[in-house]
């Protein structure tokens, strides 16, 4: 399992939202590129980037900063937020983004997701953000009545790289990962799952490691890294120790 630091972008700055609420924003840095370099220097194997403005607008709003990050750090970057057409997917991949995350599009335009997966096999990720187990879209502002597992099953044979599963109520709150919901999703599909939302400290890393055999291949960490609740170096060490103990190679 790999630990993936998150960089959320709003107005070109590195921020965190509380429970997906755009009115509850904390700015952590005016220079997201510097933050990306910092996570790289601490051992990150990849970085999770979300264009929050783009997720609301329906098209990218922080593209220039994202491309700067891609050039500045020599590790893979996954990007989501406002990606609703093939032109945007192609632009990101042609400019060095390793994985493109489709959220709202995964619910609203299945044909587009299928086409993107066909053109860029192994480079697409579906992002499912859920509140009380039901998926929300459009920058978390629009709720649906569909459980995450039901939507995930639609994409079983599409060749996705992963599904990022975020518990909105826990996101940015440091209240612990929703292990039960993450496990339910991971066991429902054969697609690798990346857990997200609620990481508070090293205990969360240890707990999510138990879900690795069920198909959880990564854990996104945001606010806890910025508040100092969790050291990225320590988190990575814990996953490496687990890997050594199991005698396997993960991530």
Protein Blocks (a to p, Z undefined) as FASTA:
>chain_A
ZZddddddeehiacddeehiaklccdfbfblklmmmmmmmnopabdcdddfklmmnopaf
klmmmmmmmmmpccdcddeehiabfklmmmmmmnopabdcdfklmmmmmmlmmmmmmmmg
hiaccddddeehiaceehhlaccfbdfklmmmmmmmnopabdcdddfklgonlnopafkl
mmmmmmmpccdcddeehiablmlmmmmmmmmmnopabdcdfklmmnopacfklmmmmmmm
mmmmnopaeZZ
